[in-house]
C-alpha cells in the first residue's frame, strides 16, 4: 500500500498545479480556521455599535468544547479545493496517458485505483491533523478556563471530519474517472450540490425521510452546522451514527463504481 502511495505521490509532486492548489488549500485552511476572532473584531469595527452591544471576546467561537465542532464544520467548506485537485490529477492521468503506461509497466487496474485512494486518505488525514492542531491551540488561547473533564468533549467531530473529506474526495475521484475531462468534471463537481439541492426540493414535500440518504447530504450530515446555538437555537452537538453509516456506504460505492469503470474501460 505504501509503495502504491509513493508511486502516486511521485506523479503528483511533478505537477506544478498540485503544489499550487495544495499550498493554497492548507494555507487557507489554517488561516481561515485560526482567524475567526480577528474577523469578528474587524466586523465589529465596521458596524457601528456592534462592538459596544456585544463583547467579542466572550463569543465562545474558540472556547472548549465548542471549538471542535465549530472548526470541523467550517473546515469542511474548503474541501472543494482538494476535490478540484483530485479531479485534475486523475484527468491528467488520461490526458497524458500515464494510466495506460502504469498498466503496461505492471500495475493492475485495482492497484492504480488503490494508489489514488491512499492519496485521498493521506490528504484527508493531513487536513484533519491541521484542523485539530489549530482547534487545540486556539482553544487553549481563547478559552477563559480549562477544565480537563470537558475540554475534549466533542473530539469525535474530527474522525467525522476525516470521513467527510475522504468521502468527498472519493466522489471527486469517481467523477474524474467517469468523465475523464478536467473542465467538464470540475463544472460537475462545482454544481453537484446545486443539482442535489434541486432534487431534494422537489421531493421534500413527498418523501422527506429519504433526503438523508442522498450522497452529498450524507456527507454534510457528518458534522452539523453549530453556529445556530449562539442564537439560542437547538443544534445537534454530536456525531450521528446513522449519518456515519450512510456516509461510509456512499464512500465505498464511490470507490467501487470507480473500480468498475476502470475495469471495463478501454485505456
Buried (B, 14 or more C-beta within 10 A) or exposed (E): EEEBBEBBBEBBEEBEBBEEBBEEBBEEBBEBBBBBBEEBEEEBEEEEEEBEEEEBEEBBBBBBBBBBBBBBBBBBEBBBBBBBBBBBBBBBBBEEEBBEEBBEEEBEBEBBBBBBBBBBBBBBEBBBEBBBEBBBEBBEEBBEEEEEEEBEBBBBBBBBBBBBBBBBBBBBBBBBBEBBBBEEBBEBBEEBBEEBBEEBEEEEEEEEEEBEEBBBBBBBBBBBBBBEBEEEEEBBBEBBEEBBEBBBBBBEBBBEBBBEBBEEEEB
